[in-house]
Amino acid sequence: MTLNNKLGKPFISTYSMISRYRSASITSLAVKKVCAVAAVGRVSRSILSARALSVVVDLRSDTVTSPTRVMIEQALTAKTGDDVFSEDPTVLELEEYSANLFGKEKGLYVPTGTMANLIAVLAHCHGRAAEIIVGANSHICLYEGGGVANLGGVHSRQLPEDPVTAELSFHSINDAFRLDNDDHFPKTELVCIENSHNILGGVALSQDYVDALGNLAHSDLNVKLHMDGARIFNAAISQDIPVKRMCQHVDSVSFCLSKGLGSPLGSVLVGEKDFILKAKRARKRCGGGMRQAGVVAAMGLYALQNNVKRLRDDHKLAIRFASELKRNNFRLMRNGKVDTNLVFFALPENCLVTKDQLCERLEKEYNVKIGGGYGSGGEMFRAAFHMDVDEEGADRAAEAIISLAR
């Protein structure tokens, strides 16, 4: 193991480790784990430490972060008003800042990313008998309750993405596109993409692809292009491209303030004024009109202004974690290539723990939480790195997973 003894300090004996932390009320499980793994010399001090084992390493999602003290202080001093009447000054500041950041005319603050995507579709597909073209593995398709169809009355034409690049092929889009010239068909109004793409491994779409897709949508098909940018800042940081440039040829973008940026809730939708006017009306129909929302918008604004650059740290930990698993024969999505903060992996062959046991045992024995049940047959697991996970936590998670697999 290359993570062992990363600080260059000698390992202390099992007995002295137990003695040192006896006053910290070491549980019998922790003592057993210390003895078992130290005996074969496979773990670092972070794993051996019962004190470390008492700290949860939660990699299930980058939405599990707790607001910082500074964020809470921002909420306590936020100026508020009635946002349904567009009179909350803090919400208005967040919306204007967001629009300027993305080079769009206007922004709209909403409670969730799911609602942001739904009202974006409703605003673009304002008439009936509309259809969107969307990736079959996208968040809109898989994880938003089918709201586009059952709440919006919009048909979704679902196309497979490239498993490595997460791109929808232009050939497939052209084939799926339908005009309003046949009574049998809905009319294609919108193309939706996801950047970064969650379920395919946190893939950051290439800028050339996004530009070319915008040109296809606008010039060739005469439809709009919406980007589900829940983790758009991860994609931007990974490619060193400002979000304004990244979304230059995109008509609307939704982005999440609680994924990676650390805000407790909220998303922002940006686009042209007329589009946002329709989206605001759709927000009300969906129950998303909030009153003195400046209390939470203040935390979102702070996160947006202060926590974007630090996403690079999450990416580094994800790459470190993935590299360690790959060295130990775990199967990784995209052969271990990591663009952003998400790592998808499957257990190695002839593993001592089953896919149905891993999550439960990780939490019970190591206080490490990951997500499971992804991919074909539910074989894939996901680790999402975020501001509440440091280097020691990432190393402990990797070592715990590897120890259970051996």
N, C-alpha and C positions, 0 to 999 in steps of 0.2 A: 504493500500500500504506500502510495506516495504522499498521502495526507498525514501520515504519522509524524508526530513530533515536529510540527511545522514551525514552532518557535525556536527550535534548536536546543531545547532544554532536555536533560535526561529524564527518562520515564521514572517515576517514583514507584516503589513497590506496591503491590496490591494491598498488603497489610497497612502500610503507612497511609495509603490513600483512604482506606476505610476509617482508620483512626482519626485522620485529619477532619473528616466530615461527619464523625459520629454526632457532634453537637448540632449538626444541621438536620437531625432526625432522618437519617437515611432509611428508606423503606427496605423491607426484606427483598423486594424485587430488584431494587437498585443494587443492593449488596451482591445478590446472586449474579447480576449482569456484570458487575465489576470483576468478580472472581472468574467468571466463565470466560470473558473475552480477554482479560489481562493475561490469563494463563497461556494463551497462544500468541501473545504479543501483537495482536492485529489492530489495536485501536489507539487513537490519539488521546491526549489528556482530556479533551473536551468530552469524549465518550466515557472515559473512565470516571469522570467526575459526577458523583451523585447530585451535586449542586447543579451541574449543567443539565442533568436529566430532569430536574424539576422545572426547567424552562421549556415551554412548548415551542417547537419549530413547526409553524403552520404553513405548509406549501400548497394547500388545496387551491388557493386562488390569490390573486393580488388585490382582492376586495376585502380581505380580512384585517387590514391594518386599522389601528386605532388612531383617532385624531391626536395630534401633538398638542402640548400645552399652548404653544403659540397659536395654533389654529383655534383652540377653544377661546383664547383671549380675544381673537378677532371676532368671534361670534358674540362675545359679551359686549363688545363696544360697537357692533354694526348698527348703522342707520337703517331704519326699516320704514316700510310703507305697504300699501296694498298692491301686490304684484298683479292681481287680476285686472286692476285699473292701470297697470304699468306705472305705478307710483312708488315702487321700492327702489331707493337710490342705489343700494348695494347690488341688487339684481341687475339694474340698468348698467352699472359700472362693469359687472362681470360680462354681460352680454356684449357691450361695446368693446371691451378689451378682447374678447374672444373673436368677434367679427374682424377687428383690425389685425389680430394675430394671423388669421387665415386669409386675409385679403378679400373678405366677403362684406356685403352691405349691412347685414344685420344678424344678430344672434338671438336665441331663445333658450332660456333656462328651464329645464324639465327635471322631474324627480329621478328618472331612470334612463338608462341607455335603451332598454326595450321600448319605452314610450317614445324616445327620440327617433328611433328607426321607424316605428309605426306611424307617427304623425308626419314624418318625412314622406313616406309612401302615400299617405292620404292626401298630402298637399300636392304632390306631383301627379297623382292619379285622381284628380278632383272629380272627374266624371265617372260614369258607370262603365261596366264591361271593359275594364282596364286590366293589363297584365304587366308583370315585372319579370325581367330575366335576372336570375340570382343563382349563386353557387349552391350546389346540393349539400355541401358541407359547411355552409355559412352559418353564422349565429342567427341571422334572420330566419333561416330555413329550419334549423334544428332546435334552437333554445329560446324562442320567443313566443311559445304557446300557440303558434299558428295564427297570430293576431292579424297578420296581413290579410288572411282569408276570412277568418271567422268574425273579426271585428271590422275590417276594412272593406270586405267584399271584393278584394283584388286577387286575381289569379296569379300564381307564381309558376313560372317556367324554370325548372331547376336543372342546371347543367353541371356536369362533373368538372371539378377544377384539376389542373395539373398537380399531382401529388408532391412535386418538389418545389415548383414556383408559385403554387396557389392561383395561377392565372386561369381565367376562362378564355378558351381559344376564340379568336375572331371568327373562324369558320363556324364554330358552334353557335355563336351569337347571331351571325348572319342567317344561319339555318333556322334558328328559333324565332327570329323577328317576324312579326305579323302586322300587316296593315289593316286598317278598318275598311276592308273591301270585300269581306266575305261574312255572311250571316253566321257562319259556323264558329268564327274565331273571336276571341277578345283582341283588343288592340294593344300592342306593346307600347308602353309609355315611359318605361324606366329600366335602366340597367343598374344593378346594385353590386358593389364589391366590398370586400372586408380587408382592412389594412391597419395593423398586422392581422394575419389570418390565424385565428386561435386554433381550431381543431386540426389544422395541417401542420402545426408545430411552431406557431408564433412567427410565421413567415412574413417578412417585409416585402411588399410588392415593389418591383423595380420602377424607377421613375420613368424610364422609357416606355414601359408597358402602360402605366397610368396615363401618360400623355397621349399615346397612340389610341388607347381605348376612348379617351375623351374625344379625340378627333373622329373616331368611328361613330360614336354615339351622336355627336352633334352634326357632323357633315354628311355622313352616309345614311344614318338611320333617322335623324331628326327627333331624337329622344333625349331625355335628361340622364345624367349620371350621378348616382348617390353613393357616397362612401361611408360605410359603417366603420368609423375610425375610433372605436372604443379605446384601442391602444395605439392611436395614430402617433403619439409622441414617442412610443417605443420604436415604431418604424422609422420615424424621422431621425431620432438619435442614432439608430444603427447605421444609417446611411449618410449622416451629417448633412441632411437636407432640411431647410426650414419648412414648416408645415404650410406656409403660404405658397412656396414653390411647389411642394408636393401636391397640393390641391388646386393648383392653378386652372386645370382643365376639368375640374369636378364642380357640379352645380350645387351640391349640398354635402355637408359633412356633419356627422354626429360624433362627439367624443365624450369619453367618460372621465369624470373628475375623481371617481373612487377606485379606479383601476390603476395601480402604480403611483398615482399622484398623492394618494393618502387621504383625500377628503372622505367624510363619512357617507356622503350620498351626492347625487346630482350628475346630470349630463347637460351638454350644450349642443344645440343644433344651429348651424350657420348656413347662410345662403342669401339670395336676393330678397329685397324688401317684400315683394308680392308673394314670394314663396313663404317667407316667415309669417306673413299675415294669415295665410291659409293654415299654416302649421299651428299658429297660436289658437285659432278657432278649433282645430282638431284636438289640441291639447286640452281645451275646456271640455270637449265632448268625451274625452278619455278620462276625465276626472283629475287632470293634472294641474288645474289652476290652484296656485298657492297664494296665501295672503302675505303675512310678514316673513317672506322667504329669505330676506336678507341675512337672517341669523345663520342659515346654512350656506347661503351663497357666499358669505364672507370667508368661510373656511375653504370653499371651492376656489375662490379668487386667490387666496393665499397659496393654495396648492399649485395652482396654475402658474403663478408668478415665481415660485421658489423651488418646486420639486421636479421640474422637467429635466434639468441637466443631470441630476443624481440618478436618473434611470440607467445611465451608463454603468453604474455600480451593480445594478441588478443583472444587467447583461453579462458582466464579467463573472459573477457568481454562477449564473446559469451555464456558461461555457465551461467553467471549472468543474461544476457538478457533472455535466454531461460527459466531459472528458474522462472523469474518474469512472463513471459507469461503463463507458465504452471500453476502457482498459481492462475491465473485469467481465467482459463478454456479454454485457447487457445489449439488447437490441434497441437501437434508437431510431426514431423517425428521421428521415432524410440522411441516413447513415451518420448521424451525430452532428450534422450542421445546425448550429444554433444562431439565429439572427437577433433574437430579442431576449425576453425574460422567461420564456416558456420552454420546458423540456418534456418531451413525450418519450417514454421508454417502455420496453417489455422485458420480462424476466429472461435470463439465459436458459439455454437447454439444460435438462437434468438438474433443475433447481430444487433446493430443499424446502422451499415454501411455495405454495400455489398462489395463483393470481387472486383467488378468493380469500386467501389468508393474509396477504401482505399488508394491506391498509390497517386491518385490525391489530395485527401483531406489532406493526411499527408504532402505533399510538399507545398500545398497552405496555410495551417493553422499552420503548425509547422516547416516548412523548413527541413523536414526529408524525405529522399529518400530511398525507398527499391525497390526490384525487385518483380514482380508479374507474374502470369500466368503459374506457374509450376504445375506439377503433373496432375492427372486425373481431367478433367474438369477445369483446370486452377485455382484450389482452393488454391494452396500453394504459399506462399510468401517466399522470401529469404532475409536474412540480412547477409552481409559479413563484418566481422570486420577486421580492418587494422590499419596501423600506423597513419592515419589521424583522427582516432576516439578515444577519450579518455573516461574516466569513466563517466564524465558528459554528453557527447554526447550519450553514450550508454543508460544511465538512461533516458535522455530526449526522446530518440526514443521509449523506452519501455513504458514510461508514455503516450506519444502521441498516440501510437497504442491502449493502454488499454482505454484511455479516449474516443477515437472515437468509440470503440466497445461497450461501456456501454450505 
